[in-house]
């Protein structure tokens, strides 16, 4: 939401308690934890000819190995045999009858684990680790027992660890809960059945409500609790899964939202102007001509809502009239943060590539999942304790811009992925069907709140969002609208084509993290103008603290940024409106203007200039006063030679898949580097090109907190390419502050730039 002066507000919700001060309920007010019964162990775990190999047999593992009992608590924090070597990967693959070798390979990633990495043989080792501490249920007044796990890892013979995607993320091997030597089963794996046990899911939701209380009733990215979405979203419709029809959302209703991918060719039922009235009649979704067109995922989601004893479900294709022309559709799609932040729970359909993938486990035979459990010997079974993150890299759901925003605002979720359902909330992570999580230690876990005084949180959202895909490029701002409101609220500034205005200069210094493609109908200077991951990285080269950044920008910048208002207009307005007390001797951020360049830099006001054949960009729906997307400003312009670089770039940049070029001056000395696209490099290098100085910045953070000292500060420059009267960004680089005299031809020139 737009930032506002909240000096007269106490931030409370009317109850006398501020949302920001919400705490977990005191322990004595928390109800008893219902313990779901364990299912029997499958009888088909052992395979003919199974026997431990010599290496695994010598480990002398037993169920007792995985729990440090109270009597042994002196050794609870000790980790014996931190580097247990199991041999080369190929050796483990050659022992298919060893159940322990099999579970280790499964935990690492199965068939995707390479035997060689860049010509080097890969070996497998493992270490003991602890998984929290749990009270011994048999002796609650005594000392605590500690759960132990085995964590395998793969490395080359030169000691280089393999990382994702070559192996799974932080794999863990643990005991089957049925074989626990104590009555406590926390963190152990339990058998699951063909269909989801929704009594277990209802138990998770109940435990979250009773144990976490208000902490899970507000989205962390919203500035308020959405108590009545009907009052904040026009024409707020819901699916009534009892009456099987569309309804106007009742005031203060508890509802579930579905987050899913439509797929490349959506042919399922959608609400349109010509069927909305019929869909509002009770029983409409049971009529064959509607029911048969509902996607499998939507039918499953409706069943999930019934199973958890709720009534209302929000789904975009049915709750928004898709061909609406009154403005209600635009209002709704720009308020997805309120929909998902207001939902009691979100169903995340992270399986499959389209809306017909369904939700595994809701219907019989839909899991297609074999639990990774191995029988070491009768009465002793080990399992790979999976985490859903191992499936993310292959899930279309996590590549979509719309679903990313939905994930960020959700306060509770049921994630259907990897053949299972996983419950997440603000205070808990990964309550799973196959992991025994109904335990006081697990349920009472308290996760730290995000630090909103950390610029890295905001840069991270841009970095993650910018690499995601959109079916329609025109949605680049619509799918970011909720996140934009979060930026505006927490940073207390507006956005201009995705760039926070109050940190404008430094947010322009984003780097490509991978090869990018130009979005022709979005400004080149913004991350939104490129398809591919962009990295605004001031947290990396300066600091995370917002006030330090604001203070530094007053000293390290000089451009007065203007935005051309309309495509065919010469009128310009300052992006960050000046305060009434700000004089002409102050810069964009209110700092004193100093002499830093030898050329005459007194002119900063825009010149009325008509643009001919200029592109017309998508409307900036993130701004209440959208401009044309053309920046007009004065700064120093320099000419340098661009050719192959001899400078070795840092590890933070070296794996982005882009060629880096050197910036050379009069003395043919390399002053700095910049990353360009492969196509631009092939067509233009070597050559002489124009660079404009954006601001001062750093390539690397100084050691020992000396960031504000003069050493290490450089001029951040933008390589531009002209098209008639305007230019576009090609790349960002840097040169030394002492290198201005290396500019070719006239040297440094104070020049007016129109940046498209």
N, C-alpha and C positions, 0 to 999 in steps of 0.2 A: 504494500500500500504506500501511497505517497507519504514522504516524511512530513512531520508536522511538529510544532512546538508542544511538547507534552508536559510543560512545567506546571500546569495546573491539574495534572492527573496524577493519582497515586498508583496507577497501574493495576488497580484491583479489579476483580470481576463482579463487584457488588456484594461479595460475601465478607469483605474486610480482609481478605488474604490475597496478596499479590501472586499472580501466576508464576512470576520468576522465583518466588520463595517456596514453591510447593515442595513438600518432603514426602518420603515414603511413610506409610502408616507405621506407628510404633509396633514392635514385635508382639506385645501382649494383645494387640487388637486384630492380629492376623488369624484367619481361621485355619483349621486343620488342613493339611495337604492330603488330598485323596491320592492314594497310590494305586495306579492301574495294575491289574494282575499281569504277570508275565505269561506270554504264550509259550507253548511247549517248543523245545528245540527241534528243528526239522530233522527227520531221520535219514536224510540222504546226503549228509555232509561228507561222510567218509567215502573215498573212492577206492576201488579195488587196487591193491598193491601199494597203498599209502604207507609210508614209513619216513621218519625223520632222517635226513642225511646226517653224516657224521658231525659236521659243523654245528647244525641246529640241535642235535642230540646232546652235544657237550654244553649247551647253554643251561641245561637243567631247569627249564622253565616249569612253573606250576601255577595254579590259581593264586596261591599265597604270594607269588612273586609280584603280583599286581596291587597288593595292599600292604602298607606298612601298618601293622596293628599297634594299638596303644602301648603294648608292652615293649615295642621296638621303636618308640617315638624318638629316641635319641638319635636315630639314624634317618629321621624323616626328611631332613633337608640335604642328606648326602646322596650323591649320584654315583653309584659304583659302575665300573666299566663304561666310561663315557664314550668310548670309541670301539664298539664291538664290530669286528670286520667279518662280513659274510662271504666275501669273494667278489669276483667280477660279475657283471650283469649277465653275461653270456653263460657263466657257470650256473647261475640260478635258473635261467631258462632251460638249461640242460638237465635239471632235476625236477621234472614235472610230478613226481610221486612224493615230493616232500611238501607237506601241507604248510609248514612254516615258510619255506621259500616262496610258495604260491601267495600267501597272504602278504608277504613283504613286497613282492612284485606288484600285486594288486594295489597296495597302498601307495606305491611310488607312481603308478599310472598304467600298469599293465603293459599292453603291447606297444604303447607309445614311448616307453623307456628305452633309450638308445644304448646299444652295446658299445658304441664308439661315439665320441664327440670331437669333431674336427680332427679325426685321425687318432685320438687318444682313447685308450681303453677306459671304460667307465666301471667303477667298482661300487659296491654297496656296503655301507656301515650303518650302525644304529646306536642310539644312546637311550638310557633311561631318563625320563623326565617325570615331574609330578604334575598332577591335574588338580590343583586346589587341595584343600583339606576338608574332610567331612567328619562329622561327629559319629562315633561308633554307636549305631542305634542300639546295639545290645548292651552298651555300657554308657548311657548318656551323661553320667556324672564324671566319667573318667576323661583321660586325655584323648586327643583326636587322632583318628587314623588318616593316612594320606594315600590317595589313589595314585598309582604309578602307571605310566604308559611307556611304550616303546616308540621311538620316533626314528624311522629309517631315513637315510639320505643317500644321494648318489653323488659321486665326485670322480674326477679323472685321476689318473695315476700321478698327476702333478699337484693334486690337492685343490683343484678348482671345482666348486660346487655347481651342480646343474640346477637351473631355475626353471620356473614356468616359462613357456608351455611344455617343456620337455618332460617335466614330472609334476605331480600334484603339489598343491600348496600345503606345507606343514603337515605331511601325512602322520597319522597316529594309529598305532595298533593297541588294542585294549582287550579286556576280558569280556566274554559274553556274560551279561548280567545274571543269567541262570546259574552260573558257576561261581558267583561271588562267595568268598569264604566268610563274609559278614552279611548281616541283613541289609546294610547300606548298599545300594546299587548305583549311586550317583556316578555319572560320566561313563558307565559301562554300556555296551551295545545290547539291545534287546531284539528278539525276533519280531518281524512284522508280518502281517497277513496280506492277502490279495487285495482286499478293500480297506480303505481308511476307517479306523475306529473313531467315529466322530464323537463318542463320549470322551475320548482322550483330548480331542481338539477343544471340545466345550470346557474341559477341565483346564486347559492352558489359558483360555480366555478368562475363565472365572478366577484363576490364580493371579493373572495380570491385574484384573480389576481390584481384587481384594488385597493383594500384597504390594502392588505398585501405586495404587490409588491415583491421585491427580497427576502424578508424574507422567502417566501415559495418556492423559486426556487432552493434550495439546501438542500439535506438531511443533517441532523445534524450529522450523523455518517460518512459522507464522508469528506475528506479534500479538495475536489474541486467540482465544479459544472460539472456534466457530460453533456457537450454540444453536443458531437458527439459520441454516443456509438459505431457507426460503426468503429471508429478509435481505440477503446479500447477493443472490443470483436470480436474475429475472427468469420467469417461467421454469422454475426448478421442478423437473419431473423425476419420478422414480418408478421402478417396476415393483408392483405388489406381487410377491411370489405366492401369496395365498390366494388372492383373487385373480391372479394371472392376467394382469392388465397394467397399462400405464395409469399413474395417478399424479395429481399435483402433490408435491412434497408436503406432508403435514408439518405444522410448526414444531420445532424442537425435536424432530424425529431422529431416531437412531437408524442409520443406514450403512450398507456395505457398498463399496465401489469395486468395479472390476478394472484391472489394468492388464492389457493384452495387446497383441499385434494383429492388425487386420489381415495382413498378407498382401501379395502383389495384385491379386484379382478378387477383391471382395465381392461375393455374390450372395451374401446373406441378407436377412431382413433388416431394413433400416426404416426409421420413422421419417415420413415425408408429409408434405402438406395435404396430400390426398388420402392418407391412411391414418393420420394421427387421431382423428375422432373415433374411428372404429377400434383402434388399439386401446382407447381409454374405456372401452366397455368390458365389464367383468367377464373373464373367460376367454378374452381375445386371443391370448397366446396358446390356448388349447385348440383353437380352430385349425383344421388341417392346412388351409392356405397360408396361415401365418406360422404355425408350429413347424411345418416342414421346411421353412426357410430360415429358422433360427439356427445359428451356428452351434457346433458341438460344444465349444467352450462356453458359450452363453447359457446353453441348457444345463451344463454341469455347474456353472456358477449359481444359477437359480436353485439347484438342488443343494449346494453347499450352504446357501443362506437358510434354507429350510432346516438343514441338519443342525445348524448352530442356533436354532430357535429364534431367528430374526425374520423380519418381514419385508424389508425394503432393500432394493438393489439399484445402484446407478451404473448404467452402461452408456457410453457416449453415443453409439449408433442408434440407440432407442430412446434415450432421454433428451437428446438434442434433435430438433427437426432439421434434417440434413440439407434440405433445399430452402430453408428459411431465408427470406429477404427483408425481414423487418428489423434486423439488428440483434435479435435474441441469440442467434447462433454465435455471432462474433463475441457478444457479451459473455456467453458461456465458455467458449474455448479460451478466452483470455483470463478466465477465473478458475483454471484447473487446480490452482493451489488451494482455493477455498473448498472445492469439491473433495479433493483427496485429503486435505487437512481437516475437513469437517466430518469425513467418514469415520465411523466407529472402527472400521477395519477395512483393509483393502485385500482383495484376492488378486494375486499376481500370477498370471498364466505365463510362466517362463519356459514352457515346453513347446516345441514345435515352431513352425514358421508362419502359421496363419491362424485364423480364428476357428478352424475346424480341428485343431490339434487336441482339444479337450483338456481335462484336468485329470492326470493319472491317479487312479485309486478311487475315484468317485463311483465309477461303474465297474462291474466285474471284468477281469481280464484286460484292464487298461494299463496296468503298471509296467509290464514287460521289464521286470527288474529282478535281478538275483542278488540277494544280500551277500556281501563279501565276508562270509564266515567260514573258517576252517577248523576242523576237529584235529587237535594235536594228539589227543588220546581220549578215550571215553571219560566224560565228566569234565573235560578241559577243552574249551573252545575259545579261539581268538578271532577277532574281527577287525577289519579296517573301519575306523570311526570316520565316516565321510563327512565332508562339509560341502554345502551347496555351491561355494565359490569355485569348486573344481569344474562345475558345469557351465559357468558363466561364459567362458571364452567361446563356447560352441552354441550359445543360445541367441537366436535372433532377437529375443526380447531385450537383451542388454545392449543391442546395437542401435536402438531407436531413440530419437530425441524426445518424443512425446512420453514414452514410458520412463525415461530417465527423470523427467520432472515429476512424474507421478510418484516415483519411488522416494524422492527427496522429501515430499510433504506428508507421506504416510506416517501415521503414528503407531498403528498395529498392522501386521500383514500376515497373510497365509501365502507362502510362496510354493507354488507347484513346480518342482524342478528335480531332475535326477531320479524320477520315479517315486518321489516322496512329497509330503507336505511339510513345510517348515514354518514355525511361528516365530515372528520377530516383533519386538515392541521397543519403546524408548529405553526401557531398563533391562531388557534381556535380549540375547542373541542365540539363535539356533536351538530353539526347543523343537526337537525332531521326534518323529515316530520311532526311529531306530536308536536313539540315545536316551538313556534314562535321565530325565531332567526334573522329575517331580521330587525335588529335594530342597531343603531350606537354603543350602548354600547356593545352589544354582538359581533358584527363583529369586533370591534376595540380592543377586548381583546388581551393583549400582554402577552404571556407565557414566563417565564424566560428560557434562554438557559441552557442546561445541563452544569454543572461545570466539565470540564475535569481535574481539579486538585482535583478530588474527587475519591479516590480509590474505594469507595462504588459503583460508577456507573459501574465500570468494574467487581467488584465482583458480583454485581447484575445480570449482563448479564450471567455470568457463572452459578450463582445460578438458574436463570430462564431456561436457555438452558439445564442444566444437567438433569432436571426432565422430559424432553419431549421425545416423542417416535420417533423411526426411523423404517421404514420397513426393512431397511438393515443396520445392525450394522456397516458395513464397511464405511458408510457415516458419521460416528461420526465427522470426521474432515472436510469433504466436506461441510456439512451443517453449519459449523462454519467458513468457509473460509472468508466470508465478514466481520464478526465480528472480526476475527483475524487480518485482515488488519487495522481495526479501532484501535485495541489494539496496533499494531505496530506503527501506526502513532502517536497516542496520548501519549503513554507511551514511545515511542522512543526505542523500544526493540523488539527483535524477540521472538517467542514462541517455546517452546520445548514440544511437545505433549500436547499443550493447556495451559502450564504454562509460564507466562511471565518471561523471563530470568533474567531481572534486579531486579526482586522482588522474585526470585526463592524460597528462604527458607520459606518466610512467606506465599506464595501462596500454598506451600505444606501442610499447616496446616488446610486444609479444613475439615469440619465435615459433616457427613451425616445428612440431615434434615428429612430423612425417611428411612425405610428399603431399602437396595440396593442389586442389583445383580451384580456380577463380570462379566465384559466384558473380556473374556479370551484372546482376541487377541489385548488388549490395556494395557499399563503398569499400574500396581496397584497403583503406587505412584501419578498418575494424576487423577483428577476428571473425565477425559474422560474414565478411566478404569472401571467405575462403572455406572450402569444404576440406576438412582434415584437422587434426588436433593442433591447437594453438596453445602456447605456454606463456602466460604472463608470469614472470618469475621474480618479482621484486622481493618476495620473501626469501629467495635464495641468494640474491646478491646484495640485499640491504638488511631488512628486518621485517618481522611480522607485525610490529606494533603500528597501529594506524596513526597515532599522534606524532610519532617520530617521522613517519612518511610525510604527513602534512607539513611538519616543520621543515624537513629537508627540501620539499618542493618549493617552498618560499625562497630558498637560497639557490636552488639548482636549476631553475627554469626561468624563462623570459618571454615566451610566445604568448600573445594575447589571441586566444582562439575565437574565431568567428565562424558561424554556421550560416550558409546561404539559405534563406527561408524557403524559397520555392524554386522549382525547376526553371521557370522562365522569368525569374525576378532577380534584380541586382541588390535587393535589400538583405542585409546581414545583421545578425544579433550575436552578442557574446554568448558562448556556450554556458559559461558560469557567470550569471549576471553579477555585476559589481555591486558591492555593498555601498550604501549612500556615503559612508565615511571614507571610501577608498579614493585616493587621489590619483592623478596620472603618474605620480612617482612610484606607484605600487604595481607589482606584477599581477599575473593572473590569479595567484593564490594569496595576494595581500602582502607579499614581502617587498622590501625596498629594492628598487632597480639600481643596479650598479653597472659601471662601465667594464665590459668584458671583451668587447671586440673593437678593433681599431677603425672599422668602417662606421659610417653614420647610421645609427640604429634608432633614430628618434621617431620615424614613421611607423605607426602600428595600426592605424585605422584602415579599413578596407576601401579599395577604390571601386566605384561603380563600374562593373564590367559585365557585358552581355556574353553569354555562352552560346555558341552555335553548335547544333547537333550533339548536345550533351546527353548522356544517358539519363533515363528517368528511373529512379530506384524504387524498390518496394517501400511502402509506407512504414515508417518507424512507429509501429504500434506500441512500443515500450515507452514512448514519450508523449506527454500531454500536449506538447507543442512541437510536433515533428517537423524537421527541416528537410532540405533537399538531399542531404547526404554529402554535400560539397563543403569542405572546410576552406576558409579564406583567411590567410594570416601572413605575417612578415617574419622572416628569420634569415639566417645566414645560409647562402648557397655556395657550394664549392664544386669544382670539377676535379675528378681523380681518375686514374687509369685502373681498370678492373681486369685482372688476369689471374692465372692459377696461383694458389697460395702455397707458401712453404711453412706456414705456421701450423703447428699441431693443436687442434681445438680440444677443449676439455671434454671429459667423459660425459658431461651433461648434454653435450650437443652431438657427439661423434656418431651416435647410432640413429640419427633421424632420417637417414637414407637420402640426404640432399648434398649436392656438391657445394663446397664453400670456396669462395673466391677471395683473393687478396685485394686490398685497397692500397694503391701505390701513388706516391706523390712525385714532385719534381726530381728528387734525388733517386728515384726508382727504389725507394725504401718502402718496405711493406708496413703500413701504418696500422692495419687492423684487418678483420675479416668480416664476411657476410655470407649467409646461406641463400642460395637462389635455387629456383626450380631447374631440373635437368634440361627442360626444353629451352629456357631462357639462356642457360649456360651454353648450350650447343649453338644457339643462334647469335649470341652477342659477346662472347668472351674470346679473345681480349677486345677491349674498347675503352673509350673515354665517356664517362657518364656523370650526371649531376647528382650530388648528394645534398641534402638539407640537414642542418643541425636541429634536432628536436629538443634536447635538454642535456643536462649532465646525468650520468649514471655510472654504473659499475659493471664489469664483466664477472667479477667474483667478489664474495664477501670478504672483508678484511678480518684478520685474526684478532682475537682478544678484545672484541668489541670496539675496534678502532674505525668503524665504518665512516664516521663523520670527519675523519682526518683527511687532509688533501690527497695523500697518496692513494692511488687506485681509482680516483674519479676521472672519467673520460667524457668526451663528447659523444653522445649517442646520435648516429646519423641514419637517415633513411635514403636508400637508393631509389630514385624515382625515374619514371619514364613518361615523357610528355605525349599528349594526344591533343593537338591544337592548343587551346588556351588552358587546359587543365592537365594534371599529371596523376599517375597512379603509383602506389607503393609497389616496389619490387622486393625489397629486403631491408632488414635492420642490421646495422653493424656499429662499430665504434672506432674512434681514432683518439690519439693522445691530445690533451688540451694544448700541448705545445706544438701541435702539428699543423696549425692553420696556415703557416707560411709554406706548406708543401702543396697547396692547391695550385692547379694549373691555370694558365691564361691570366685573368685579371686578379686571381687570388680570391679571398673571401669577399662576397658581395651581399649586401642587405637587400633582400628581394621578396616581392609578394608572390605567394604561391596559392594556387587553387588546387586542392587535393581531392580527387574523386574516389 
